[in-house]
Amino acid sequence: MSRYIFVTGGVVSSLGKGVSAASLGALLQSHGFSVHVRKFDPYLNVDPGTMSPLQHGEVYVTNDGFETDLDLGYYERFLGVKLTRNDSVSGGRIYWDVLNAERHGDYLGATVQMIPHVTNKIKEYIGRPTNTDFVICEIGGTVGDIEGKVFLESIRQFANDIGRKNVMFSHLTLAPFLEQSGELKTKPTQMSVRSLLENGIQADILFVRSPRMLTDEERAKIGMFCNLPAKNVITSMNVDNIYKIPLVYDAQNVFDIMMEHFGITPPDGDVSKFQKIEKYLDADLPTCTIGMVGKYFDVPDAYKSLNEALFHAGIQNNVHVKIKKINAEHFSSTDCKDVDGILIPGGFGNRGVEGKIAAAGYAREYNIPFMGICLGMQVAVIEFMRNVVGVKDANSTEFSDKCTPVINIMSDCDTGNMGGTLRLGVYPCNILPNTLAERVYGKTNISERHRHRYEVDIKYKDMLEKNGMIISGISPDGKLPEMIEIPSHKFFIASQFHPEFQSNPFDGHPIFNAFIAASMKK
């Protein structure tokens, strides 16, 4: 039977529960254990798919086409696991399931209540089989949130159901430092743990966010007031990169504490892959500047997976990657004067589109390494059709109904989730031989994740290729362009899919690795 670790948080949001959960999983993996991770968000949206990136950050997409919380990106990147629609569960989804079951008559006329019907549904998702040694479940929000109480009650019940010895409660809190008095305050942590205890949950290990290491006296004080040994009070110190956190935890014997709690003899481990990243981060290396032409820069996590993929490619190329944020709504060619490469990410809506089109044209004309993703590929095609082919009114029907529609909704294509919805999840792509795409991937058949509604219209294929832009990747049925490139250019490639969703810090991703390599040559 799997053992379970629940990660909760208190005091304030955005303390890093997702990274903490991923780091615990990384320590377990480094000692030979298999790990699965799940995220439970109490908010009432059915899933994050319709939530604004300016409020919630990016929407992460799984292989099976589910729009999830961005924390699943942390889990997959740290642990190399492939998660599914059952691993990102919101309060809205739970209530949706319960109410649909009630309408269907599944409760046989019983009065539907928070306990047992809602809690049982949450426990059902928690306990879905994974065939792994450990399952780590992060509970979103903070202790005390009204919508989160039923989730805390569910994990309390779950621990009783499977036996307390098979469950560990991890709690992340804050110890703020008051500069004027020069004091580190432990009271917020004490109150957060007390609030957790009011929900029937005793924390087994505490991770305290702090600008410095906690002293032995501070750990002893927190342990005394929070009913746990001082050694189980861990400093979750601020670091300059999240991939150092497993090492911070390892230095404080977190793995041994987990083994002691579960009654397991600690096996030998190896955290060298994170030590290699730490060595890279601290090395004096050349810098490569990538101009990212986007429109969601007001929220740091809006391009989280993309930022990570560029960082991963920097590791593979032994270079530090600097991202220059270029606002597409106010794009000027002078924005790109000091960049080594230009990247245009995905997005929805026509805000900033003309700026992205201009940026793609600048990269093409001045032979600057270029990479486009999703909308980034579409604007590259629009720009090429307008300024090279000569179709001046080329555009997407997403932005104009009076245009030559080189980008359109291809609803007649057999692609699963299409029409008025998005094409989501992993789809195959056939790569043409003797192309940049083949050199990048080293093969002619790949699978990548998608999240879009509009497609490049295949009927313009001959027109594009006659003028120097080729469709180098295409769906197996030959109807949907997946990749484009300009062979005469130093490095000009774009994809309809989102390769950033399958990048990791240990291998990077082929297309990002090649893009950074080309940008370094520039």
JOUR-V714589 format. One record per backbone hydrogen bond with DSSP energy under -0.5 kcal/mol. NH is the residue of the N-H (numbers start at 1). CO is the residue of the C=O. Records with the same first field share a line. If there is no record, write none. Layout:
BEGIN
NH->CO ; CO
END
This chain:
BEGIN
3->133
4->166
5->135
6->168
7->137
8->6 ; 170
10->172
12->10
20->16
21->17
22->18
23->19
24->20
25->21
26->22
27->23
28->24
29->25
30->26
31->27 ; 28
32->29
33->28
36->134
38->136
39->87
40->138
41->39 ; 89
42->40
48->67
50->47
51->48
55->52
56->52
57->53
58->301
60->58 ; 68
62->66
63->83
65->62
68->60 ; 66
72->69
73->70
74->70
75->71
76->72
77->73
78->74
79->75
80->76
83->81
87->84
88->85
89->39
91->41 ; 43
92->43 ; 45
93->45
94->90
95->91
96->92
97->93
98->94
99->95
100->96
101->97
102->98
103->99
104->100
105->101 ; 102
106->101
108->105
110->107
112->110
118->113
119->114
120->116
121->117
122->118
123->119
124->120
125->121
126->122
127->123
128->125
134->34
135->3
136->36
137->5 ; 135
138->38 ; 136
139->7
140->40 ; 138
143->9
145->142
148->145
149->145 ; 146
151->148
152->148
153->149
154->150
155->151
156->152
157->153
158->154
159->155
160->156
161->157
162->158
163->159
166->163
167->164
168->4
170->6 ; 168
171->205
172->8
173->207
175->209
178->176 ; 183
179->177
182->178
183->178
185->176 ; 183
186->184
190->186
191->187
192->188
193->189
194->190
195->191
196->192
197->193
198->194
199->195 ; 196
200->197
201->196
202->200
203->201
204->169
205->169
206->232
207->171
208->206 ; 234
209->173 ; 207
210->236
219->215
220->216
221->217
222->218
223->219
224->220
225->221
226->222
227->223 ; 224
228->223
232->229
233->230
234->206 ; 232
236->208 ; 234
237->235
238->210
244->241
245->242
248->244
249->245
250->246
251->247
252->248 ; 249
253->250
254->249
257->253
258->254
259->255
260->256
261->257
262->258
263->259 ; 260
264->259
266->264
270->30
274->271
275->271
276->272
277->273
278->274
279->275
280->276
281->277
282->278
283->279 ; 280
285->283
288->320
290->288 ; 322
291->289 ; 341
292->290 ; 324
293->291 ; 343
294->292 ; 326
299->296
302->299
303->300
304->301
307->303
308->304
309->305
310->306
311->307
312->308
313->309
314->310
315->311
316->312
317->313
318->314 ; 315
319->314
320->286
322->288 ; 320
324->290 ; 322
325->323
326->292 ; 324
327->325
328->294 ; 326
330->327
331->328
335->332
336->333
337->334
339->336
340->289
341->289
342->369
343->291
344->371
345->343
353->350
356->352
357->353
358->354
359->355
360->356
361->357
362->358
363->359
364->360
365->361
366->362
367->364
368->363
369->340
370->491
371->342
372->493
373->344
374->495 ; 497
376->373
377->374
378->374
379->375
380->376
381->377
382->378
383->379
384->380
385->381
386->382
387->383
388->384
389->384
390->385
391->385
392->390
394->391
395->404
397->407
399->396
400->396
404->393
405->403
406->395 ; 404
407->395
408->455
410->408
411->409
413->410
415->413
417->415
418->416
421->418
423->452
424->422
425->450
426->63
427->448
429->446
430->474
431->429 ; 444
432->472
435->432
439->435
440->436
441->437
442->438
446->429
448->427
450->425
452->423
455->408
457->406
458->479
460->457
461->458
464->460
465->461
466->462
467->463 ; 464
468->465
469->464
470->468 ; 485
472->470 ; 483
473->483
474->430
475->480
478->475
481->456 ; 479
482->473
483->473
484->494
485->470
486->492
487->485
489->486
493->370
494->484
495->372
496->482
497->482
498->449
499->497
501->498
502->499
503->500
508->504
513->509
514->510
515->511
516->512
517->513
518->514
519->515
520->516
521->517
522->518
END
